[in-house]
Structures are given as C-alpha cells and as structure tokens.
Amino acid sequence: MEHIKIQKLAKITYMDFYARVKELARKTRKLSLQDFIYSVGLNHASYYSLQRDGNLPRADEAMAIAQALGTTVEYLLMGTEPENSKKSILDDFQEVIDRHRNPSNSQRVARKN
C-alpha cells in the first residue's frame, strides 16, 4: 500500500500528526518516541523517514498508533475528536436494545406488512 503525501489539506498537516503522536507518547505512555514506535511494532527508521519525507503512515499503522495512545486517527490528523467518540459501545448497544423494545410507528407498520 502506498503512503499518502500530504503537505496541507484543510487543517491537516503531516507535522501536526507527528507532533501529536510525540506529545501523547510522552504524556500517556511515558515513553520516548522511539520506544513508543517500537512498542507499537513499527520500524522506527521507516517512521522517521515518513516524517522526514512529509508522508503519513498507512491507515493500518495510523490506527495502531492511535489505539496504543488511546485516541483516534482523527485526533492525530485534525487535533479534534469525532463527535461520537465520547459515546461508548455500551451506549450504542443500549440504543439498539431500546429501539428493539420500543419501535417507532413506522417500524411497527413495516413489521405488520
């Protein structure tokens, strides 16, 4: 898979991505960036060459980094959390149960037909 070259898109810059990773690695994991990259299973030489060349990691690498830091790829790229990130999986599950127990009128009509 090819790495994406991004200089600036909307409010995304590749340098912001790397700065956020570095900051969170130190704050949340109490690790140097090199130790953090190693702990995620990435090759630190590849990581640094991506950064140097102005590239972002592949999506699977970015997801692994975000998960290890307890954040989202959106935060690493944009500096903002998605609106629904505060919502837990249990909240989503509860909504499904509630909809099943109390279907709306349109769902009741559809079931009868």
Order of alpha helices (4+ residues) and beta strands (2+ residues): alpha-alpha-alpha-alpha-alpha-alpha-alpha
